[in-house]
Amino acid sequence: MTNQTKKIRLSKYLAAAGVASRRACEEIIFAGKVTVNGVVALEPQTLVDDKDKISVEGKSIAKAEPKVYYMLNKPANYICTSRKMGSTKIVLELFQDLPYRLFTVGRLDKDTQGLILVTNDGHFANKVIHPSADIQKEYLAKTNAEITADHLMAISSGTQVEGVFVKPAKVTKVRRGTIKIAVNEGKKREVRLLLEAAGLKVEELTRIRIGGLHLGQLETGSWRAMTDKDKALIFE
């Protein structure tokens, strides 16, 4: 008998090759950006293996590379995208000396700094960002005014975000105009909208925790490789 390479779904293959998370790979396929043996493939369930010639936007995808995992203290004014747009700085530029096809796990908006994960492991990324993981994120916000009991009550009461009513998991005043907010939903600009709904203007916003993984003393713009313990902490 001859050994045959086991075929897997195209979306899974792309994620394993570090193109993006599984969900993002499906969107790339649906957009008609992937070819298999020169033919556009529009179905994520298309079966492929290493013998197939697979390209994304004309760029050939090699066999799966070693999986790497990093935690970064994202600076403000950087965006979480894989594509450079004009003079806008992107997070992946901070990793440009590494030989891997990296992407961020989820996003922080341009003005928000702090903890974000960077990897080439689509399966890991999907596990972290999937709603079923219910991973809590905590932010430290500096505002334009002293935070009162009324502010704390208003923030804790929740607000509408993307058409859905959300409430923070925990709200803690740190000092005069600084507050910690932990959320489970993680919707776009959720923390900023919670604070704005309470009448507070955000002057600086930093994500300090993902699950049980804390930013710690990692300097702004710096990153380090994650240990197995770090990865496990995310899901605690």
N, C-alpha and C positions, 0 to 999 in steps of 0.2 A: 504494500500500500504506500502511496505517496502522501507526504504531509501537505495539507492545504492550509493556507492562511485563513483564519477565521474572519469573516466579513462582519462589520459592525455598521450601525446607522451613521450616515454622513454627519449629522449634527454632533454625535458622540465623538467621531473621529476628529472633527475640527476642534472641539473643545479639548480633547486630549493633546492635540498639536499646539495648544496655547493660543488659538485664534481669538477666543472670547469665552464667556460662560455658555453653557448649553443653550439657554434661552436666547441669548444674543446671537448665537450661531444659527439658530432656527430663523431668526429675523433676517439675517444675512442671506440665508438660502432663499427664503420667500421673496426677497428683493431681487433675485436673479443674478447675484454677484458671484455665484459659485459654479464652476464647471468641473465635470468629471469626464476625463478622457476627451476633452474638447467640446462636450455637450453641456449646455446649461442645465443644472439640476435644481428643481424647484421643490423637491420633497425631502424633508429632513430624514425620513425613514429609508432613503436610498441606501442600499448596502454597498460598502466599499472596503477595500483593504489596501495594504502598502503597495500592491501591484498597480493600483489605479493612479492615474495622473490627475491630481486635484489642485485646482487653483482658486484663489479668492481675489477678485478684482484684477485678474491677470497675473497675480503673483503665486508661484508654485508653493504648495504646502509640503514641507518635508515630513519625514517620520517624526513621531512624538519625541520631543526633546526632554531632558531631565526636568523634573518638576521642581520649581523654586518658589519660595514664599518670603515676602518681605513686609515689614511694617514701616510706614513712613509718617513723619510729622509734616503733613502737607502745609506749605506756606499759603498765605492768601494770594490772590491774583493768579493762581494756577487753576486750570480746568482739567476735569477728569474725562479725557477723550483720547482715542488712539490716533486721531488725525490732527495734524498741525493746521491751524487756520490763521493766516496772516501773521501778525506779530504777537498774538496771544500765546502765553506760555502754557505748556501742558505738563502734567505730572510726570509723564514718561521721559521727559527730557532729563530728569534727575537720575535716570537709570540708563542713559544713552551709551555708557561704556560697557554695559552687560550684553552678552551675545544671545539674549533670549527675546522672544516675542511676548512682551508683557502687556497686561491690562489691569485696571483697577477693579477691585471687588466692590461694586456699587459706586456711588458718587458722593462727593461733597461739592456744594456750589462754589463758584469762583471766589466769593468773599469769605468763605468758611475755611478755617485751618484745622489742623489736628490729625488724629489717627485715621489712617486709611490703609487698607491692605492691597498689595500689588503682587501678582502671581502670573504664571502661565498655565495654571491648572484649572480648566473650566469646570471640572466636577466639584472641586473644592469651592470655587466661587459660587456655583449654583447652590451648594449646600448652605453656604453662609447667607445668601440673599433671599433664599426661598422663604415665603411667609410662614411655612410650617415650622421653621427653626425657631421663630419667636425670640430672636436675639435682641436683647435690650442695648440701646446706645445711649451714652450719657454725654451731655454738652455743658461746657462752662461758658456762660454769657456775661459780658460786661455791658451794662446799659447806661443810659443817659441820666438816670435819676435814682434816688434812694428807693429801694424796694420796700414797700409797705405790706402790712397784712392784707390789705385790699388787693394789692397786686398778686400776692401769693394765692389768694382765693380765686381771683379771676383766671390766673394761669391754670390752676388745678381743675377749674370747671371745664376747661377744654374749649375748642373752637372748630369751625369748619375748615377742612383742608382738602382740596380737590373734590369737593362735593360730599365729603364724608366727615362726620363729627368725630373728633379725636380728643383724647384726654391723655396727659402725660402720666407715666407710671409713678414718678416721684419728682417733687419740687423742693429744693432746699436753698435758703438764702445763705450765702457764704460771707458776705460783708456788705457794706453800704449799697453799692450798685451792682453787685455781682451775684449771680445765681447759678445753681446747677439744676439741669432738667434732664430727666431720663425718659426716653420714649421707646415704645415697642414697634409702632407702625413704621416709623422712618420715612414718611412721605416727604416729597420735595418741599423744602423750606418750612417744614413743620414747626421747628423750634422758633424760627423767626416769626412765623404767623401767630404762634401761641403768645409770644411776648408783645407783638404789635396789637393783638386783640385786647391785651391788658393795659394798653396805653404806654408801652415802653419801647424806646428806640434802641436797637442793637448796635453797639459800637464795635464789638469784637465777639466772634463766636468760634469756639474751639471744641472739637470732639475729643473727649478724654478717655472714652472707654467703649469697647465693643464686646458685649457679653462680659466675661470675666477678664478680658485682656485690657490692661491699662496702658495709656501712652507713656506714663512715667516721666523720666528725665530726658527723653529723646529730644534733641534740639530741633528747632524749626528748620525744615529743609533737609534733615538727616534721616537716614533709614538704616535698618539692620535686618539681617536674615532672621526669620522666625524659627524657633525651636519646636520640637514636637509638643512640648509643654505649652508654649504660646498658642499653638493651634487648638489644643485641647481646651484651654481656658476660654476661648471664644464661645464654646457651647456649654459652659457651666452656668 
